[in-house]
Amino acid sequence: MAPLGPFDPLPERGHQQHHQPQVTAAHVAEEEALTSSRPITTTAHKNGRAQGALVIVDPISSGAILALLGQKRDYRLIAVYSEGLEAELKALVPAECNKAGLHFDHVVEHTGNIPATAAKIRALFSSSPSYPSLPPPLVLKSLLVGCESGVALYDALIEELLLSSRDGGWEGGSTPSIPAAALKGNVPSLSLARRNKYLMGEAIRSAGLRAVKQIQTSDWTDIPPFLDTCRKPSLHPSLPPSLKVVLKPLSSAGSDGVFFASSEQEVREAFDTILSSKNVFGEKNTSVLVQEYLRGTEFVVDSISHEGVHRVTALWRYDKRPLNGAAFVYYGLRLFESEGGGEGGRGGGREVEWALARYAHRCLDALGIKNGFSHAEVMWVEGEGGMGGEPCLVEVGARPHGGEGTFVSLTEAAIGYNQLSVALDLIEDPHALTLLPILPPRLKAHAAEVCLVSRQAGRLVRHFLEERVNTDVLPSLKSVALHVNVGDCLKKTVDMLSSPGSAILCHPDPTVLEEDYEMLHAMDNLFLVEKEGEGGGEEGTTTTEEGGSSDCGASLEGEEEEEEEGEEEEAVQALKDGER
């Protein structure tokens, strides 16, 4: 069943004599929403009683998996989409959601007016004497965020809906429509710091935690003096000080718009590129963030919080490498456990995990993240602090782990629960979090996600990886999810959006898993591609095995020249920089 449009008309209602409430702009918006919305169907009610519902802001990527898991628990679903969210991002829904019949009972499009959008949501849960013909309403069980793009809107809606909940609904009319218990949000005054990466870093510094050295500006003249503070003495006295910095947009996700630079000229080129482009969410970049380069190993600390109590649901180690001219391309991530492991108690051979967890949760406190999801990227900086290093925040998102929810199957098999399932458990049992250890228990199996990469571009003729699932060739390979179909144009991988897919690995033996992980990235024959001009097609087109023909256009233009230069630079860069 296709998702419903925002609202369909109600049957005409009979004339009623009732006290008319004082009208405000928000009331008008709520009136329009109520009188134009589709009445909740009888399938939303059991035995004449209201049924619980979830409102999910930007239910894309892992947010769509969250919605699907909620649907399986018999919740009704309402989607709220941020203003200006591009169609390509709205379509970022894992295939399993479509196969399982994910369905939203209502869809609300935010158009920039917070009170109006909140009024539309309230209308779906209102019980007003003015409309006695309405069936019993849905009951909001929780308002959740599904993706980074929705964090700001989520914060604003929580605050607006809490205000109306405290006011007790419309004056002289409806009963309170949304319980405050369903609106567990974060500190409103720190909302901007949860999206703006510069303010985020400064909030961490103000809390007395190790924070990255940084500058935010749209004026190039501010940057050269900052670069001087980032230069480090060369190991050889005859060489000048070395420079390594990272440039990125203030608000984005994944590796979108992230550049590594080792000279002032490279910094200037990256600065101009970022300022002249939009981020992955379609927002124009108006300023650039320049940060010191952190040498070390990057980890992810996924957590769930409830009223200021935090629990780690998974620890990951990132694998990012330079590829196709991009500085930081995701090659994969592994569930992390120190060698020798130990159980979830403090110490026990898990000192690094405890240090990461303590630091990440202090960062959550500094940013006012008291409820819901968090996804913290933390660098273990070499040569600082004790234990051979110390943690430093790269950034944290007040939203679920991304990657289209592939982490769910990994953590379920290796840990027994996952970030999304714990969040849903908390809706029915607020004490569920206290039953979990601060760190997950010892891994029952070792698991990793391989982010597939493409070093070539052209029309995809055939892919071979699915043929190797559950075979002796790659014993840990459990599933493959491909984002490019046969006949589509395969692009060179430079970020998460251009990755052709992923592979899920899980095995009791970490050695087996590691061998399969590296073998997958060593395979150059995963994709059979016809490049421009091959296959007997006309110039500028590519012909597939099935005989179809279409133009790969700009995605292929100039890539042959870039490939030779890019690969040469990547080899040098990889030797110089190591793992970021």
C-alpha positions as CSV (number, residue, x, y, z in Angstrom):
1,M,0.0,0.0,0.0
2,A,1.4,3.4,-0.9
3,P,1.9,6.0,1.8
4,L,-1.0,8.3,2.3
5,G,-0.7,11.9,1.2
6,P,-0.7,14.4,4.0
7,F,-4.5,14.5,4.4
8,D,-7.7,13.5,2.6
9,P,-11.1,15.2,3.2
10,L,-13.4,14.3,6.1
11,P,-17.1,13.7,5.6
12,E,-19.2,16.8,6.2
13,R,-20.0,17.3,9.9
14,G,-23.4,18.4,11.3
15,H,-24.1,21.8,12.8
16,Q,-23.0,22.0,16.4
17,Q,-23.5,24.7,19.0
18,H,-20.3,25.0,21.0
19,H,-18.2,27.7,22.7
20,Q,-15.7,29.0,20.1
21,P,-12.1,29.0,21.3
22,Q,-9.9,32.1,20.8
23,V,-8.3,31.8,17.4
24,T,-4.6,32.1,16.9
25,A,-2.4,31.3,13.9
26,A,-1.6,27.9,15.4
27,H,-5.3,27.2,16.0
28,V,-6.1,28.1,12.4
29,A,-3.4,25.6,11.2
30,E,-4.7,22.9,13.5
31,E,-8.3,23.6,12.3
32,E,-7.1,23.3,8.7
33,A,-5.2,20.1,9.4
34,L,-8.1,18.5,11.3
35,T,-10.8,19.4,8.7
36,S,-8.7,18.3,5.8
37,S,-7.1,15.2,7.3
38,R,-8.1,11.7,6.6
39,P,-10.0,10.1,9.5
40,I,-8.0,7.4,11.2
41,T,-9.2,4.1,9.7
42,T,-10.8,1.4,11.8
43,T,-7.7,-0.7,11.5
44,A,-6.0,1.8,13.8
45,H,-8.3,0.8,16.7
46,K,-8.7,-2.4,18.5
47,N,-12.0,-3.1,20.3
48,G,-12.9,0.6,20.0
49,R,-9.7,1.7,21.8
50,A,-7.0,4.1,20.5
51,Q,-3.8,2.5,19.2
52,G,-0.3,3.7,19.9
53,A,1.5,5.6,17.2
54,L,5.0,6.8,16.6
55,V,5.9,10.1,14.9
56,I,9.3,9.8,13.1
57,V,11.0,12.9,11.8
58,D,12.8,12.1,8.5
59,P,12.3,8.3,8.5
60,I,15.0,7.6,5.9
61,S,18.0,5.3,6.0
62,S,18.1,3.8,9.5
63,G,15.0,5.8,10.3
64,A,13.1,3.7,7.9
65,I,14.3,0.5,9.6
66,L,13.2,2.1,12.9
67,A,9.7,2.6,11.4
68,L,9.6,-0.9,10.2
69,L,10.5,-2.3,13.6
70,G,7.9,-0.1,15.1
71,Q,5.3,-1.4,12.6
72,K,6.2,-5.0,13.5
73,R,5.4,-4.0,17.2
74,D,2.0,-3.0,16.0
75,Y,2.5,0.8,16.2
76,R,0.8,3.1,13.7
77,L,3.3,5.3,11.9
78,I,3.4,9.0,11.0
79,A,6.2,10.5,9.0
80,V,7.3,14.1,9.2
81,Y,9.7,15.3,6.5
82,S,12.0,18.3,6.9
83,E,11.6,21.3,4.7
84,G,13.5,21.0,1.4
85,L,14.5,17.4,1.8
86,E,15.3,16.3,-1.7
87,A,13.5,13.4,-3.4
88,E,16.7,11.4,-3.6
89,L,17.1,11.5,0.1
90,K,13.4,10.6,0.7
91,A,13.9,7.6,-1.5
92,L,16.8,6.4,0.7
93,V,14.8,3.6,2.1
94,P,16.3,0.1,2.5
95,A,14.9,-2.5,0.2
96,E,13.8,-4.7,3.1
97,C,11.4,-2.0,4.2
98,N,9.6,-2.0,0.8
99,K,9.6,-5.8,0.7
100,A,8.1,-6.0,4.3
101,G,5.3,-3.5,3.4
102,L,6.4,-0.5,5.4
103,H,3.4,1.9,5.5
104,F,2.9,5.3,7.0
105,D,-0.7,6.1,8.1
106,H,0.0,9.8,7.6
107,V,2.7,11.9,6.1
108,V,3.3,15.5,7.1
109,E,5.5,17.8,5.1
110,H,7.2,20.6,7.1
111,T,7.1,23.9,5.2
112,G,9.1,26.0,7.6
113,N,6.4,27.0,10.1
114,I,7.0,25.1,13.3
115,P,3.6,25.9,15.0
116,A,1.7,24.9,11.8
117,T,3.6,21.6,11.6
118,A,3.0,20.9,15.3
119,A,-0.6,21.7,14.8
120,K,-0.9,19.2,12.0
121,I,0.6,16.6,14.3
122,R,-1.7,17.5,17.2
123,A,-4.7,17.2,15.0
124,L,-4.0,13.6,14.3
125,F,-4.2,12.9,18.1
126,S,-6.9,15.4,19.1
127,S,-10.2,14.5,20.7
128,S,-12.5,17.5,20.3
129,P,-16.2,17.8,21.1
130,S,-16.6,19.7,17.9
131,Y,-16.1,16.5,16.0
132,P,-18.1,13.7,17.7
133,S,-18.2,11.6,14.6
134,L,-14.4,11.0,14.8
135,P,-13.4,7.5,15.9
136,P,-11.2,7.3,19.1
137,P,-7.9,8.9,18.2
138,L,-4.4,7.5,18.1
139,V,-2.3,7.9,21.2
140,L,1.2,9.3,20.6
141,K,3.7,6.9,22.3
142,S,6.9,8.7,21.1
143,L,8.3,11.3,18.8
144,L,11.6,10.1,17.4
145,V,14.2,11.2,14.9
146,G,15.3,9.0,12.0
147,C,18.2,10.8,10.4
148,E,20.7,13.6,10.8
149,S,18.6,15.9,8.5
150,G,15.7,15.8,11.0
151,V,17.6,16.7,14.2
152,A,16.8,20.4,14.2
153,L,13.2,19.9,13.3
154,Y,12.9,17.2,15.9
155,D,14.2,19.5,18.6
156,A,11.8,22.3,17.6
157,L,8.7,20.1,17.4
158,I,9.5,18.6,20.8
159,E,9.6,22.1,22.3
160,E,6.5,23.3,20.5
161,L,4.4,20.2,21.4
162,L,5.5,20.3,25.0
163,L,4.3,23.9,25.2
164,S,0.9,23.0,24.0
165,S,0.8,19.9,26.3
166,R,1.5,22.1,29.3
167,D,-1.2,24.5,28.1
168,G,-3.7,21.6,28.1
169,G,-4.9,21.8,24.5
170,W,-7.1,24.4,22.9
171,E,-8.8,26.9,25.2
172,G,-12.4,25.8,25.7
173,G,-12.2,22.9,23.3
174,S,-10.2,19.7,22.9
175,T,-8.6,17.7,25.6
176,P,-4.8,17.6,25.9
177,S,-3.9,15.6,22.8
178,I,-0.3,14.6,23.4
179,P,1.1,13.3,26.7
180,A,4.3,15.0,27.8
181,A,5.8,11.5,28.5
182,A,5.8,10.9,24.7
183,L,8.0,14.0,24.2
184,K,11.4,13.1,25.7
185,G,13.7,15.6,24.1
186,N,17.1,17.2,24.7
187,V,18.2,20.6,26.1
188,P,16.6,23.2,23.8
189,S,19.3,25.8,24.3
190,L,22.0,23.5,22.9
191,S,20.0,22.4,19.8
192,L,22.2,24.4,17.4
193,A,25.4,22.9,19.0
194,R,24.1,19.5,18.1
195,R,24.1,20.3,14.4
196,N,26.7,23.0,14.0
197,K,30.1,21.2,14.2
198,Y,32.0,24.3,15.2
199,L,29.7,25.1,18.1
200,M,29.8,21.4,19.0
201,G,33.5,21.4,19.3
202,E,33.4,24.6,21.4
203,A,30.8,23.1,23.8
204,I,33.1,20.1,24.3
205,R,36.0,22.4,25.0
206,S,34.0,24.4,27.5
207,A,33.2,21.2,29.4
208,G,36.9,20.7,30.0
209,L,37.2,17.8,27.6
210,R,39.8,17.2,24.9
211,A,38.5,19.0,21.8
212,V,39.8,19.5,18.3
213,K,41.6,22.7,17.4
214,Q,39.4,24.5,14.9
215,I,38.2,27.7,13.2
216,Q,34.9,28.5,11.4
217,T,34.9,31.2,8.7
218,S,33.7,32.3,5.3
219,D,36.6,34.7,4.9
220,W,39.8,33.2,3.5
221,T,42.0,35.7,5.3
222,D,41.1,34.2,8.6
223,I,42.6,30.8,7.7
224,P,46.4,31.3,7.1
225,P,47.1,32.4,10.7
226,F,45.2,29.3,11.9
227,L,47.2,27.0,9.7
228,D,50.4,28.3,11.4
229,T,49.0,26.9,14.7
230,C,48.6,23.5,13.1
231,R,52.0,23.1,11.6
232,K,54.2,20.5,13.3
233,P,58.0,20.2,13.3
234,S,59.3,17.8,10.6
235,L,61.1,14.7,11.7
236,H,64.1,15.8,9.5
237,P,65.7,19.1,10.6
238,S,66.3,20.1,6.9
239,L,62.6,19.9,6.0
240,P,60.0,22.6,6.8
241,P,57.2,22.0,9.3
242,S,54.4,19.7,8.1
243,L,50.8,20.8,7.7
244,K,47.8,18.5,8.0
245,V,44.2,19.8,8.4
246,V,40.7,18.7,7.6
247,L,38.0,20.9,6.0
248,K,34.3,20.2,6.1
249,P,30.8,21.8,6.0
250,L,29.3,23.0,9.3
251,S,26.3,20.7,9.0
252,S,26.3,17.4,7.1
253,A,26.7,13.7,7.5
254,G,29.0,10.8,6.6
255,S,32.1,11.9,4.6
256,D,30.1,14.5,2.6
257,G,32.3,17.5,1.7
258,V,35.2,16.4,3.9
259,F,38.7,17.3,2.5
260,F,42.2,16.5,3.7
261,A,44.8,19.1,2.9
262,S,48.6,19.2,3.5
263,S,49.4,22.6,1.9
264,E,48.0,26.1,1.9
265,Q,47.1,25.7,-1.8
266,E,45.1,22.5,-1.1
267,V,43.4,24.2,1.8
268,R,42.3,27.1,-0.5
269,E,41.0,24.8,-3.1
270,A,38.9,22.8,-0.6
271,F,37.7,26.0,1.1
272,D,36.4,27.4,-2.3
273,T,34.8,24.0,-3.2
274,I,32.9,23.8,0.1
275,L,31.7,27.4,-0.1
276,S,30.4,27.0,-3.6
277,S,28.5,23.8,-3.0
278,K,25.6,22.3,-1.0
279,N,25.8,19.7,1.7
280,V,24.3,16.2,1.4
281,F,20.9,17.5,2.7
282,G,20.7,20.2,-0.1
283,E,21.6,23.1,2.2
284,K,24.0,25.7,0.8
285,N,27.3,25.9,2.7
286,T,27.8,29.4,4.0
287,S,30.8,28.8,6.1
288,V,33.7,26.3,6.3
289,L,35.1,24.4,9.3
290,V,38.9,23.9,9.4
291,Q,40.2,21.5,12.0
292,E,43.5,20.0,13.1
293,Y,44.3,16.6,11.7
294,L,43.9,13.9,14.4
295,R,46.3,11.0,13.9
296,G,45.0,7.8,15.3
297,T,42.2,5.3,15.0
298,E,38.6,6.4,14.6
299,F,35.8,4.7,16.6
300,V,32.1,5.0,16.8
301,V,30.2,5.0,20.1
302,D,26.5,4.3,19.6
303,S,24.4,5.0,22.7
304,I,20.8,5.3,23.9
305,S,19.9,7.8,26.6
306,H,16.9,8.2,28.9
307,E,16.6,11.2,31.3
308,G,20.3,11.7,31.3
309,V,21.3,8.0,31.8
310,H,23.4,6.7,29.0
311,R,24.1,3.1,27.7
312,V,26.5,2.1,24.9
313,T,24.7,-0.2,22.5
314,A,27.7,-0.8,20.2
315,L,31.3,0.2,19.7
316,W,32.8,0.2,16.2
317,R,36.1,0.8,14.6
318,Y,36.0,2.7,11.3
319,D,38.0,1.9,8.2
320,K,38.4,5.0,6.0
321,R,40.9,5.3,3.2
322,P,41.7,7.7,0.3
323,L,40.1,6.6,-3.0
324,N,39.3,8.2,-6.3
325,G,40.6,11.6,-5.2
326,A,38.5,11.7,-2.1
327,A,40.3,11.8,1.2
328,F,38.0,9.7,3.5
329,V,36.0,6.9,1.8
330,Y,34.3,4.4,4.0
331,Y,35.7,0.9,3.4
332,G,33.8,-0.6,6.4
333,L,33.4,-0.8,10.1
334,R,33.9,-3.6,12.6
335,L,32.3,-4.2,16.0
336,F,35.2,-3.5,18.4
337,E,36.4,-5.5,21.3
338,S,39.8,-5.3,22.8
339,E,41.9,-8.4,22.4
340,G,41.4,-10.6,25.5
341,G,38.0,-9.0,25.9
342,G,36.7,-9.4,29.4
343,E,33.1,-9.0,30.4
344,G,31.2,-5.7,30.8
345,G,32.5,-4.9,34.3
346,R,35.1,-2.0,34.6
347,G,38.6,-3.1,33.7
348,G,38.8,-6.7,32.7
349,G,41.0,-5.9,29.7
350,R,38.5,-3.3,28.3
351,E,40.2,-0.1,29.4
352,V,40.0,1.4,25.9
353,E,36.3,0.7,25.6
354,W,35.7,2.2,29.1
355,A,37.7,5.3,28.2
356,L,35.7,5.7,24.9
357,A,32.4,5.2,26.7
358,R,33.1,7.6,29.6
359,Y,34.4,10.3,27.2
360,A,31.5,9.9,24.7
361,H,28.9,10.1,27.5
362,R,30.6,13.3,28.9
363,C,30.3,14.7,25.4
364,L,26.5,13.9,25.4
365,D,26.2,15.7,28.7
366,A,28.0,18.7,27.4
367,L,25.7,18.9,24.4
368,G,22.5,18.4,26.4
369,I,21.7,15.0,24.9
370,K,19.5,13.5,27.6
371,N,17.1,11.3,25.6
372,G,17.2,9.1,22.5
373,F,19.8,8.2,20.0
374,S,23.4,9.3,19.7
375,H,26.1,8.4,17.2
376,A,29.5,9.7,18.4
377,E,32.6,9.5,16.2
378,V,35.7,9.6,18.4
379,M,39.3,9.6,17.5
380,W,41.7,7.7,19.7
381,V,44.6,10.2,19.3
382,E,48.0,8.5,19.3
383,G,50.7,9.7,21.7
384,E,48.4,11.7,24.0
385,G,47.2,10.9,27.5
386,G,47.6,7.4,29.0
387,M,47.1,4.0,27.5
388,G,49.0,5.1,24.4
389,G,46.4,7.7,23.5
390,E,43.3,9.5,24.5
391,P,39.8,10.1,23.0
392,C,38.9,13.3,21.1
393,L,35.5,13.9,19.5
394,V,35.2,14.2,15.8
395,E,31.5,14.8,15.9
396,V,28.3,13.4,17.4
397,G,24.8,13.1,15.9
398,A,21.7,13.1,18.1
399,R,20.2,10.4,15.9
400,P,20.6,6.7,15.1
401,H,23.6,5.0,13.5
402,G,23.2,5.5,9.8
403,G,24.2,3.3,6.9
404,E,20.6,2.3,6.0
405,G,20.3,0.2,9.2
406,T,22.7,-2.5,8.2
407,F,24.1,-2.4,11.8
408,V,20.9,-3.9,13.1
409,S,21.6,-7.5,12.0
410,L,25.2,-7.2,13.0
411,T,24.6,-6.1,16.5
412,E,21.6,-8.5,17.0
413,A,23.8,-11.5,16.1
414,A,26.9,-10.3,18.0
415,I,25.4,-8.6,21.0
416,G,21.8,-9.7,21.3
417,Y,20.2,-6.2,21.0
418,N,20.6,-3.0,19.0
419,Q,20.2,0.7,19.2
420,L,16.8,0.7,17.6
421,S,15.3,-2.2,19.5
422,V,16.4,-0.6,22.8
423,A,14.8,2.7,21.9
424,L,11.5,0.9,21.2
425,D,11.8,-1.1,24.4
426,L,12.0,2.2,26.4
427,I,8.7,3.4,25.0
428,E,6.8,0.6,26.9
429,D,9.2,0.3,29.8
430,P,11.1,3.4,30.9
431,H,13.2,1.3,33.2
432,A,14.5,-1.0,30.4
433,L,17.7,1.0,30.0
434,T,18.8,0.4,33.6
435,L,18.7,-3.3,33.0
436,L,21.5,-3.0,30.4
437,P,25.2,-2.8,31.2
438,I,27.0,0.5,30.4
439,L,29.1,-1.4,27.9
440,P,27.7,-4.2,25.8
441,P,28.7,-7.7,27.0
442,R,31.5,-9.7,25.4
443,L,30.7,-10.3,21.7
444,K,29.0,-13.6,20.9
445,A,30.3,-13.4,17.3
446,H,32.6,-11.0,15.4
447,A,30.9,-8.9,12.8
448,A,31.7,-6.2,10.2
449,E,30.1,-4.3,7.4
450,V,32.1,-4.0,4.2
451,C,31.3,-0.8,2.3
452,L,31.8,-1.8,-1.3
453,V,33.8,0.6,-3.5
454,S,34.1,1.1,-7.2
455,R,37.3,2.3,-8.8
456,Q,35.7,2.4,-12.3
457,A,32.6,4.0,-13.8
458,G,30.3,2.8,-16.5
459,R,27.2,0.8,-17.2
460,L,26.9,-2.2,-14.8
461,V,26.6,-5.4,-16.7
462,R,26.9,-8.0,-13.9
463,H,27.8,-8.2,-10.3
464,F,29.3,-11.4,-8.7
465,L,29.2,-10.9,-5.0
466,E,25.7,-12.3,-4.3
467,E,26.8,-15.6,-5.9
468,R,29.4,-16.0,-3.1
469,V,27.0,-15.7,-0.1
470,N,27.0,-18.8,2.1
471,T,29.8,-20.4,0.2
472,D,33.2,-21.7,1.2
473,V,34.9,-18.9,-0.7
474,L,33.8,-16.3,1.9
475,P,32.6,-18.2,4.9
476,S,31.7,-15.2,7.0
477,L,29.6,-13.5,4.2
478,K,26.0,-13.5,5.3
479,S,24.3,-11.0,3.0
480,V,24.8,-8.4,0.3
481,A,22.8,-5.2,-0.3
482,L,23.5,-3.5,-3.7
483,H,22.3,0.0,-4.5
484,V,23.1,-0.3,-8.2
485,N,21.1,-2.6,-10.5
486,V,22.2,-4.2,-13.7
487,G,21.9,-1.6,-16.5
488,D,22.4,1.3,-14.1
489,C,25.4,3.6,-14.3
490,L,28.0,2.6,-11.7
491,K,29.9,5.6,-10.4
492,K,33.3,5.8,-8.8
493,T,33.0,5.8,-5.1
494,V,33.9,9.0,-3.3
495,D,31.4,9.0,-0.4
496,M,28.6,7.0,1.2
497,L,26.0,8.0,-1.5
498,S,28.2,6.7,-4.3
499,S,29.0,3.4,-2.7
500,P,27.5,0.6,-4.8
501,G,26.5,-1.4,-1.8
502,S,27.6,-3.3,1.3
503,A,28.3,-6.8,2.5
504,I,27.5,-8.2,6.0
505,L,30.1,-10.4,7.6
506,C,29.7,-12.4,10.8
507,H,31.7,-15.3,12.2
508,P,32.7,-16.8,15.6
509,D,36.4,-16.7,14.5
510,P,37.8,-13.1,14.1
511,T,40.6,-14.4,11.9
512,V,38.1,-15.8,9.4
513,L,36.2,-12.5,9.3
514,E,39.3,-10.4,8.9
515,E,40.5,-12.6,6.0
516,D,37.1,-12.3,4.2
517,Y,37.1,-8.5,4.9
518,E,40.4,-7.9,3.2
519,M,39.7,-10.4,0.4
520,L,36.5,-8.5,-0.5
521,H,38.5,-5.2,-0.9
522,A,41.2,-7.0,-2.8
523,M,38.8,-8.3,-5.4
524,D,38.9,-6.2,-8.6
525,N,36.3,-8.3,-10.4
526,L,33.2,-7.8,-8.2
527,F,31.5,-5.7,-11.0
528,L,31.5,-6.2,-14.7
529,V,31.2,-2.8,-16.3
530,E,31.0,-1.5,-19.8
531,K,32.7,1.8,-20.2
532,E,31.7,4.6,-22.5
533,G,32.0,3.6,-26.2
534,E,32.1,-0.2,-25.5
535,G,29.5,-2.8,-26.4
536,G,29.0,-1.6,-30.0
537,G,26.8,1.4,-29.0
538,E,27.1,4.8,-30.6
539,E,29.7,7.2,-29.4
540,G,28.8,8.6,-25.9
541,T,26.6,5.6,-25.0
542,T,27.1,2.3,-23.4
543,T,25.2,-0.9,-24.4
544,T,24.4,-3.5,-21.7
545,E,24.2,-7.3,-22.2
546,E,20.4,-7.0,-22.3
547,G,20.8,-4.7,-25.3
548,G,19.6,-1.6,-23.5
549,S,21.4,1.6,-24.3
550,S,21.6,4.9,-22.4
551,D,24.0,7.7,-21.7
552,C,26.0,7.8,-18.5
553,G,26.6,11.4,-19.2
554,A,28.4,13.6,-16.7
555,S,29.1,10.8,-14.3
556,L,31.7,9.4,-16.8
557,E,32.9,12.7,-18.2
558,G,36.6,13.3,-17.4
559,E,36.8,10.3,-15.1
560,E,39.4,8.5,-17.2
561,E,41.8,11.4,-16.8
562,E,41.1,11.7,-13.1
563,E,41.6,8.0,-12.4
564,E,45.3,7.9,-13.3
565,E,46.1,11.1,-11.4
566,G,43.9,10.1,-8.4
567,E,45.3,6.6,-8.0
568,E,48.9,7.9,-8.0
569,E,48.0,10.6,-5.4
570,E,46.2,8.0,-3.3
571,A,49.1,5.7,-3.1
572,V,51.4,8.5,-1.9
573,Q,48.8,9.9,0.5
574,A,48.1,6.4,2.0
575,L,51.8,5.9,2.7
576,K,52.1,9.4,4.3
577,D,49.0,9.5,6.4
578,G,48.1,5.9,7.5
579,E,44.7,5.2,8.9
580,R,42.7,8.3,9.9
